[in-house]
Amino acid sequence: MAKESKEPKKPGLTKLELKIMQVIWRCGSSTVSAVQAELEPPLAYTTVQTMLNILERKGKLKRELEGRAYVYSAKVTENKALGQGVRDLIDRMFGGSSEELVMSLLKNRQIDAGKLAELTERYNREGDKS
């Protein structure tokens, strides 16, 4: 019997949700119309509105009524969302092992050992600035 996590699962971002979050991170607080204008390819107003409301329910955005329109702003930073996405990938695809992810990158020639050593040296020099 699988042990259940005591922490509630934080839902990740779909591709479309990520595109919308990227608009909010880039442009700051935005209305549905403002987000719609930034998306390529264009999406229907009601689709953008629905997606913003889903992101608000997921706790990724907050909204405030200004006049007759809601203005949406990010509740999570891009860095935090990136970290959650990577953690989800590692959990789902590599059994929770970061080492297996790195080994997969090496085996599939997505990165070579020299570049990995260079990145490790750079990280050690700069430290975690996030």
MARZA-155010 format. One record per residue (C-alpha): y, x, z; residue in three letters; residue number from 0. Coordinates in steps of 0.001 Angstrom, whole numbers, plus 524288, in hexadecimal, padded with zeros to 5 digits. Each point is the difference from the previous one (the first is absolute). Example, Ala and Ser with C-alpha at 12.3 -4.5 7.8 and 13.67 -1.06 7.14 Angstrom:
BEGIN
yy: 7EE6C | xx: 8300C | zz: 81E78 | code: ala | pos: 0
yy: 80D70 | xx: 8055A | zz: 7FD6C | code: ser | pos: 1
This chain:
BEGIN
yy: 80000 | xx: 80000 | zz: 80000 | code: met | pos: 0
yy: 80D17 | xx: 805C9 | zz: 7FBD8 | code: ala | pos: 1
yy: 809FD | xx: 802A3 | zz: 80A8B | code: lys | pos: 2
yy: 80C77 | xx: 7F82D | zz: 7FDC5 | code: glu | pos: 3
yy: 80D04 | xx: 806D1 | zz: 80094 | code: ser | pos: 4
yy: 80913 | xx: 7FB9E | zz: 80AE8 | code: lys | pos: 5
yy: 80BDF | xx: 8027B | zz: 7F75F | code: glu | pos: 6
yy: 8034A | xx: 7F563 | zz: 7F638 | code: pro | pos: 7
yy: 7FDE9 | xx: 80487 | zz: 7F1FE | code: lys | pos: 8
yy: 80CED | xx: 80349 | zz: 7F98F | code: lys | pos: 9
yy: 7FF1D | xx: 7FA86 | zz: 7F262 | code: pro | pos: 10
yy: 802A2 | xx: 80A17 | zz: 7F574 | code: gly | pos: 11
yy: 808A4 | xx: 7FE29 | zz: 7F42A | code: leu | pos: 12
yy: 7FB51 | xx: 7FB21 | zz: 7F2DA | code: thr | pos: 13
yy: 80576 | xx: 8067D | zz: 7F3AF | code: lys | pos: 14
yy: 80A21 | xx: 7F54F | zz: 7FE44 | code: leu | pos: 15
yy: 803C7 | xx: 80013 | zz: 80E57 | code: glu | pos: 16
yy: 801E0 | xx: 80EB9 | zz: 7FF2A | code: leu | pos: 17
yy: 808C5 | xx: 7FE95 | zz: 7F3F8 | code: lys | pos: 18
yy: 80855 | xx: 7F620 | zz: 80748 | code: ile | pos: 19
yy: 80096 | xx: 8086C | zz: 80C3A | code: met | pos: 20
yy: 80441 | xx: 80B87 | zz: 7F797 | code: gln | pos: 21
yy: 80B7C | xx: 7F7DD | zz: 7FB24 | code: val | pos: 22
yy: 803D7 | xx: 7FCAF | zz: 80E04 | code: ile | pos: 23
yy: 7FEA7 | xx: 80E38 | zz: 8045A | code: trp | pos: 24
yy: 8080E | xx: 804A6 | zz: 7F461 | code: arg | pos: 25
yy: 80A88 | xx: 7F573 | zz: 80010 | code: cys | pos: 26
yy: 80058 | xx: 7FC0B | zz: 80E45 | code: gly | pos: 27
yy: 801B4 | xx: 7F1EE | zz: 8047F | code: ser | pos: 28
yy: 7FE79 | xx: 7F6F9 | zz: 7F454 | code: ser | pos: 29
yy: 7FF50 | xx: 7F1DC | zz: 7FBE4 | code: thr | pos: 30
yy: 7F518 | xx: 7FA77 | zz: 7F7A0 | code: val | pos: 31
yy: 808EB | xx: 800E9 | zz: 7F409 | code: ser | pos: 32
yy: 8035F | xx: 80E39 | zz: 802C2 | code: ala | pos: 33
yy: 7F1A6 | xx: 803C3 | zz: 80168 | code: val | pos: 34
yy: 7FC8D | xx: 7F84B | zz: 7F3BF | code: gln | pos: 35
yy: 80A6A | xx: 8075B | zz: 7F82D | code: ala | pos: 36
yy: 7FA15 | xx: 80D2A | zz: 803DD | code: glu | pos: 37
yy: 7F1E5 | xx: 7FD0D | zz: 7FC55 | code: leu | pos: 38
yy: 7F9CC | xx: 804B8 | zz: 7F35D | code: glu | pos: 39
yy: 7F9AA | xx: 7F897 | zz: 7F9D8 | code: pro | pos: 40
yy: 8082F | xx: 7F43B | zz: 8042C | code: pro | pos: 41
yy: 7F9AB | xx: 7F5B4 | zz: 8089F | code: leu | pos: 42
yy: 80373 | xx: 7F1C8 | zz: 80213 | code: ala | pos: 43
yy: 80999 | xx: 7FD45 | zz: 80B0F | code: tyr | pos: 44
yy: 7F5ED | xx: 7F7AE | zz: 80715 | code: thr | pos: 45
yy: 7F5D0 | xx: 80AE6 | zz: 7FF2E | code: thr | pos: 46
yy: 8097B | xx: 809D2 | zz: 80604 | code: val | pos: 47
yy: 803C9 | xx: 7F60D | zz: 80A77 | code: gln | pos: 48
yy: 7F1B4 | xx: 7FD8D | zz: 80356 | code: thr | pos: 49
yy: 7FD15 | xx: 80E8F | zz: 800C8 | code: met | pos: 50
yy: 80BC2 | xx: 8028A | zz: 808C9 | code: leu | pos: 51
yy: 7FB8F | xx: 7F50A | zz: 80908 | code: asn | pos: 52
yy: 7F233 | xx: 805A8 | zz: 80073 | code: ile | pos: 53
yy: 8058B | xx: 80D5F | zz: 80378 | code: leu | pos: 54
yy: 80836 | xx: 7F9C0 | zz: 80AA3 | code: glu | pos: 55
yy: 7F3F1 | xx: 7F93B | zz: 805AB | code: arg | pos: 56
yy: 7F892 | xx: 80CED | zz: 7FF8E | code: lys | pos: 57
yy: 80AD7 | xx: 80622 | zz: 80820 | code: gly | pos: 58
yy: 80470 | xx: 80954 | zz: 7F550 | code: lys | pos: 59
yy: 80D29 | xx: 7F93F | zz: 7FDE5 | code: leu | pos: 60
yy: 80993 | xx: 7F84B | zz: 80827 | code: lys | pos: 61
yy: 80917 | xx: 7F5BD | zz: 7FA90 | code: arg | pos: 62
yy: 80D07 | xx: 7FA7D | zz: 80417 | code: glu | pos: 63
yy: 8070F | xx: 7F44B | zz: 7FA8B | code: leu | pos: 64
yy: 80D2F | xx: 803E5 | zz: 7FA61 | code: glu | pos: 65
yy: 80704 | xx: 7F45A | zz: 7FA60 | code: gly | pos: 66
yy: 7F5F4 | xx: 7F8A9 | zz: 7F800 | code: arg | pos: 67
yy: 7F714 | xx: 80B88 | zz: 7FD0B | code: ala | pos: 68
yy: 7F68C | xx: 80820 | zz: 807DD | code: tyr | pos: 69
yy: 80252 | xx: 80E99 | zz: 80033 | code: val | pos: 70
yy: 7F3B1 | xx: 80823 | zz: 801AE | code: tyr | pos: 71
yy: 7FF7C | xx: 80D88 | zz: 80613 | code: ser | pos: 72
yy: 7F506 | xx: 80968 | zz: 8033B | code: ala | pos: 73
yy: 7F9D0 | xx: 7FFDD | zz: 80D7A | code: lys | pos: 74
yy: 7F758 | xx: 80BA5 | zz: 7FCA2 | code: val | pos: 75
yy: 80442 | xx: 80CD3 | zz: 7FA2F | code: thr | pos: 76
yy: 7FA93 | xx: 804F5 | zz: 7F340 | code: glu | pos: 77
yy: 7FA04 | xx: 80B64 | zz: 8077A | code: asn | pos: 78
yy: 7F8F4 | xx: 7F6F5 | zz: 80973 | code: lys | pos: 79
yy: 7FAD6 | xx: 7F772 | zz: 7F4F4 | code: ala | pos: 80
yy: 7FB57 | xx: 80C21 | zz: 7F8C3 | code: leu | pos: 81
yy: 7F8EE | xx: 804B1 | zz: 80C2A | code: gly | pos: 82
yy: 7F97E | xx: 7F2B3 | zz: 801D7 | code: gln | pos: 83
yy: 7FBDB | xx: 7FFDB | zz: 7F1B2 | code: gly | pos: 84
yy: 7FA09 | xx: 80D92 | zz: 800DC | code: val | pos: 85
yy: 7F918 | xx: 7FC7F | zz: 80CBB | code: arg | pos: 86
yy: 7FA84 | xx: 7F3A9 | zz: 7F996 | code: asp | pos: 87
yy: 7FB3F | xx: 807E6 | zz: 7F439 | code: leu | pos: 88
yy: 7F97E | xx: 80A0C | zz: 808D5 | code: ile | pos: 89
yy: 7F996 | xx: 7F561 | zz: 80841 | code: asp | pos: 90
yy: 7FB1C | xx: 7F807 | zz: 7F46D | code: arg | pos: 91
yy: 7FC12 | xx: 80AA1 | zz: 7F67E | code: met | pos: 92
yy: 7FCA0 | xx: 80BA5 | zz: 80896 | code: phe | pos: 93
yy: 7FA89 | xx: 7FA19 | zz: 80C77 | code: gly | pos: 94
yy: 80C0F | xx: 803E4 | zz: 807A1 | code: gly | pos: 95
yy: 7FEA6 | xx: 80E6F | zz: 7FC8F | code: ser | pos: 96
yy: 80C42 | xx: 806E7 | zz: 7FB2F | code: ser | pos: 97
yy: 7F782 | xx: 80BC3 | zz: 7FD09 | code: glu | pos: 98
yy: 7F7CF | xx: 7F7E9 | zz: 7F68A | code: glu | pos: 99
yy: 80C70 | xx: 7FBCC | zz: 7F8F7 | code: leu | pos: 100
yy: 80418 | xx: 80E3F | zz: 7FE6E | code: val | pos: 101
yy: 7F253 | xx: 803CF | zz: 7FB7D | code: met | pos: 102
yy: 80063 | xx: 7F502 | zz: 7F5F6 | code: ser | pos: 103
yy: 80D21 | xx: 804E9 | zz: 7FAF7 | code: leu | pos: 104
yy: 7FA51 | xx: 80DAB | zz: 7FEA3 | code: leu | pos: 105
yy: 7F326 | xx: 7FB87 | zz: 7F9BC | code: lys | pos: 106
yy: 80712 | xx: 7F760 | zz: 7F62D | code: asn | pos: 107
yy: 809BD | xx: 80AB8 | zz: 7FCD7 | code: arg | pos: 108
yy: 80B93 | xx: 7F7D8 | zz: 8048D | code: gln | pos: 109
yy: 80470 | xx: 80C06 | zz: 80784 | code: ile | pos: 110
yy: 7FAFB | xx: 80DF3 | zz: 80045 | code: asp | pos: 111
yy: 7FD41 | xx: 80860 | zz: 80BDB | code: ala | pos: 112
yy: 80BD2 | xx: 808B7 | zz: 7FD45 | code: gly | pos: 113
yy: 80949 | xx: 7F475 | zz: 7FFD1 | code: lys | pos: 114
yy: 7F9B8 | xx: 7FAAF | zz: 80C61 | code: leu | pos: 115
yy: 80236 | xx: 80D19 | zz: 806CC | code: ala | pos: 116
yy: 80E23 | xx: 8000E | zz: 7FB32 | code: glu | pos: 117
yy: 8023A | xx: 7F245 | zz: 8054B | code: leu | pos: 118
yy: 7F9CE | xx: 803A5 | zz: 80CFE | code: thr | pos: 119
yy: 808FE | xx: 80BCC | zz: 80118 | code: glu | pos: 120
yy: 80BC7 | xx: 7F7A2 | zz: 7FC78 | code: arg | pos: 121
yy: 7FC47 | xx: 7F5CA | zz: 80A21 | code: tyr | pos: 122
yy: 7FE5B | xx: 80A70 | zz: 80A77 | code: asn | pos: 123
yy: 80D5A | xx: 80590 | zz: 7FC8D | code: arg | pos: 124
yy: 80742 | xx: 7F30B | zz: 7FF7A | code: glu | pos: 125
yy: 7F850 | xx: 7F86C | zz: 80A21 | code: gly | pos: 126
yy: 7FF87 | xx: 7F13A | zz: 8009E | code: asp | pos: 127
yy: 80E00 | xx: 7FB98 | zz: 7FD71 | code: lys | pos: 128
yy: 7FCE8 | xx: 7F19E | zz: 7FE6B | code: ser | pos: 129
